[in-house]
Amino acid sequence: MYKKIDSKDIAYFKSFISEDRLFIGPAIVEEYAKDELGTVKNYPETVIKVLTAYEISKIMKYCNQQVIPVTLRGSGTGLVGGCVPVKGGIVLDMTMMNKILELDEENLTLVVEAGVLLMDIYSHIEPLGYFYAPDPGEKSATIGGNIATNAGGMRAVKYGVTRDWILALEVVLPNGEVTQFGRKVVKDTTGYSLKNLIIGSEGTLAIVTKAYLKLIPLPAKTISLLVPFKTLEQGIDKVPVILQSNTDPTAIEFFGRETIAFAETFLGKKFPDTDNQAYILLTFDGFDEEDVNRKYQQAARLCLNQLGAEDVLIVDTDERKDDVWSARGAFLEAIKASTTQMDECDVVVPRAKVSEFIRFTYGLSEKYNIRIPSFGHAGDGNLHIYICKDNLSDNEFNQKLAAVFSEMYKKAKECGGLVSGEHGIGYAKKIYMKEVLGDTQINLMKGIKKAFDPNYILNPGKLF
């Protein structure tokens, strides 16, 4: 169905793209064939590093006429094959569109190109006293990638996800037309929310070139509590009580001693406490230091006096903050380094079902004799669960992986949950999304896709 790229196509692209930004054949490095997890792999025929919406517009108009598939790529930090060009064609590398265009202090808005890194947004605005709340674990991801998957992160329990912080988007449609969804306004009930269709659409509907991000003043104080429990289930079971306690936590993370051990080995440094089986990490922030102190002290008393915590460690010194948060930020890479290969499940379930789901993964680990470490966001029900190959053969691992995934996603559905909380569906999880959502919703999504992209050239083979 798709046209293979030939010398005529390359000549057209070279008419407005410099040769140092256009790669074909052997010049295409392996990173363009996979994402961070690497379980889905296919090479593109051409890679183009784009600089402007105008360039993208010309490329898309041509590709739409010729029916050439186009896949977007930011930093490649995804875990579901979302940026992998499974149908070949062109990869548009967005990383050179990395300019911070405007800080509008009157409207509390930051305007950025899609290739700006998350960590660069933080470093630009926080010294000036402003705050962009979404904080996905991979700070080297691009904002365009965050928008594509509607990324969440640890602060979602209080501040929401990426969608809640996007005021407007400039996009290039598959036919090459440039348009803007949304404006620098707080309220918007003007027609269908097309902006929100783009957010989380994983690059299948339009190409985000510019984002208008909502900002708020930077919280005056942030403090964390590291709370050990005898078992992970015991700690997770208490999360609803914490959420009902009027302490307004910014984040509630969970992890076990095994995951900490992986991080210690990976980072080559000790975690502040390794005497307990499981931990809940609570964070509190606010604009009033006295109020933040009241909240974390109330939460500490609750954990110690009523919830059965073994201790409460205040993460207040620079050294302890670095030890705790560097470990938490390294969990994914640490688990990855502990095995020969792995795949990931990032289901989201109602918060009251988190403990039940984690117990279920323990049973799967025993049933299939395979290692399944996990950690996640207890405050919003998003779990990060990893199935490790270790010394299994390729065939044995693939068989067990398919069986484990099938049972996990079935269990997520039974719990009232969904296939993905923040990493998206991409190529790897689309079968499971169909099983959870059913034909009616999938067909509605296909109709939306056809309305935006009738030739199915934009990131084909993803979602459904």
JOQUIBEL-V275759 format. One line per field, one symbol per residue. ss: DSSP state (A for helix, B for strand, O for the rest). psi: psi as a letter, one per 30 degrees, with the letter a starting at -180 (. if undefined). Layout:
# JOQUIBEL-V275759
ss: ???
psi: ???
This chain:
# JOQUIBEL-V275759
ss: OOOOOOAAAAAAAAOOOOAAABBBAAAOOAAAAOOOOOOOOOOOOBBBBOOOAAAAAAAAAAAAAAOOOBBBBOOOOOOOOOOOOOOOOBBBBOOOOOOBBBBBOOOOBBBBBOOOBAAAAAAAAAAAOBBOOOBOOOOOOBAAAAAAAOOOBOOAAAAOOAAAABBBBBBBBOOOOBBBBBOOOOOOOOOOOAAAAAOOOOOOOBBBBBBBBBOBBOOOBBBBBBBBBOOAAAAAAOAAAAAOOOOOOOBBBBBBAAAAAAAAAAAOOOOOOOOOOBBBBBBBBBOOAAAAAAAAAAAAAAAAAOOOOOOOBBBOOAAAAAAAAAAAAOAAAAAAAOOOOBBBBOOBOOAAAAAAAAAAAAAAAAAAOOBOOBBBBOOOOBBBBBBBOOOOOAAAAAAAAAAAAAAAAAAAAAOOOBOOOOOOOOOOOAAAAAAAAAAAAAAAAAAAAAAAOOOOOBOOOOOO
psi: fkkkkaeeeeeeeffgklffgkklbffjlfffflaeegfkkkklfkkkjlfleeeeeeeeeeeeefhkkkkkkcfgglgggegkifgbbkkjjgffihkjekjjfeghkkkllfgkkefeeefeeefgglkjekilejfglleeeeeeghlcafgfeefaaeefgjelkklklfgfkklkklailekjhiakieefeekgghgfeljkfkkjkkllkkkfkkklkjjkleleeeeeffeeeefgggfhkekjlklleeeeeeeeeefhlkkfkgflelkkjkkkllfjeeeeeeeeeeeeeeeeffggkfljkkifleeeeeeefeeefgeeeeeefflflllkkhlklkefgeeeeeeeeeeeeeeghkkilllajffggjkjkkjkecglleeeeeeeeeeeeeeeeeeeeefgalekeffaebefgeeeeeeeeleeeeeeeeeeeeeeifghfjhlgle.
